[in-house]
């Protein structure tokens, strides 16, 4: 007589029992897309800043008080 034991409960640790629900998977996909878009914007702004600094050269940037406050935040 062949006996089959249900060993899946005993061999899978507590962290492996987690199963994603469909709505959780949906939010993970959306969050990943938003994250990629934000990273692209950050990279663009870094490149833009670098190009503008190169064009400015060693000239000093004259800022008014409002501009200094915005940059300080």
C-alpha positions in Angstrom: 0.0 0.0 0.0 1.4 3.4 -1.1 1.0 6.2 1.4 1.3 9.8 0.3 2.1 12.3 2.9 1.2 16.0 2.6 4.7 17.4 3.2 4.1 20.8 1.6 3.0 22.4 4.8 6.1 21.1 6.7 8.7 21.8 4.1 7.7 25.3 3.1 8.8 28.0 5.6 6.6 30.8 6.8 7.9 33.2 4.2 7.2 30.9 1.4 3.5 30.6 2.2 2.8 34.1 0.9 0.7 34.1 -2.3 0.1 37.3 -4.1 -3.5 38.2 -4.6 -4.4 39.6 -8.1 -5.0 43.2 -6.8 -1.5 43.1 -5.1 0.1 42.0 -8.3 -1.7 44.8 -10.1 -0.4 47.4 -7.6 3.2 46.0 -7.9 3.0 46.3 -11.7 1.7 49.9 -11.4 4.3 50.8 -8.8 7.1 49.4 -11.0 5.9 51.4 -14.0 5.8 54.6 -11.9 9.2 53.9 -10.5 10.7 53.4 -14.0 9.1 56.7 -15.2 10.4 58.6 -12.1 13.9 57.2 -12.7 13.8 58.4 -16.3 12.8 61.9 -15.2 15.5 62.0 -12.6 18.1 60.9 -15.2 16.9 63.5 -17.6 17.0 66.3 -15.0 20.5 65.3 -14.0 21.7 65.4 -17.6 20.0 68.7 -18.2 21.6 70.2 -15.1 25.0 68.9 -16.2 24.6 70.3 -19.7 23.5 73.7 -18.3 26.5 73.8 -15.9 28.8 73.0 -18.8 27.4 75.9 -20.9 27.6 78.3 -18.0 31.3 77.4 -17.4 32.9 79.0 -14.4 30.6 82.0 -14.3 28.9 82.7 -11.1 25.1 82.3 -11.0 23.5 85.4 -9.6 20.3 84.4 -7.6 17.7 86.5 -5.9 16.4 85.7 -2.5 13.4 83.8 -3.7 15.6 81.6 -5.9 18.0 80.9 -3.0 15.1 79.9 -0.8 13.7 77.5 -3.4 17.1 75.9 -3.9 17.7 75.6 -0.1 14.5 73.5 0.4 
